[in-house]
Amino acid sequence: MKKKIIGVSVVIALLAMLCAQSVAAQVSGVTVNVWTDKPQYKPGEKGILKISVLNERDEPIEIRNITIEYPWFAYDAKEGEWVGNETLKLDPAEILSSKGGHYYKEVEFTIPSDGRAIMEGPLRIDIATNKGVIPVFPDLSVATLSLPVSIVALDTWMTSLTAVIVVCTIILAAVIFLATRRPRTPRIVAPPPPPPKAKAA
């Protein structure tokens, strides 16, 4: 009984490996490059996402659609819709000829100006072809928000720092003074000489 279970497990594992290899082989030979027009963006700023696909296969492929999920992809319950994603439907499909067929697309996006802009994570781009889906995960850098510093708080901080420096200086001076001061040795006073003895007559 145990031998049958082991045999079935091995067959299932081999089939799973073969299926995984065939899916990977279907999209091999296609090079996808994605980059942005700037290295970093500020909240509320517009940007351009550049997508380049190159077919190096011995047969043509079709690009049917491109789905983009930004790092701020989420469900907005107030609006009742998903935000931060878009799908480009190519109808009819873009056909890339074999060995050198290419596709290029520029997609404009806007960085949210609210708290979603600080969400970290890469983009997710799925390029759906007639040979399978090609996932790509490029980076998108958003500058962190700089918060204004209150001058009142800065004044308080500087006053506290000055007081700490003065106290530390006084303590350090006292320690140095006490460490370098030699202790006084008490003076020994010699006793007065004894009175001379009277001579015997």
Secondary structure, DSSP 8 states (H G I E B T S, - for coil): -HHHHHHHHHHHHHHHHHHHHHHHHHTTTEEEEEEESSS-B-TT-EEEEEEEEEE-SSS-EEEEEEEEEEEEEEEETTTTEEEEEEEEEEEEEEEE-TTT-EEEEEEEEE--SSGGGG-----EEEEEETTEEEEE-----B--------HHHHHHHHHHHHHHHHHHHHHHHHHHHHHH---------------------
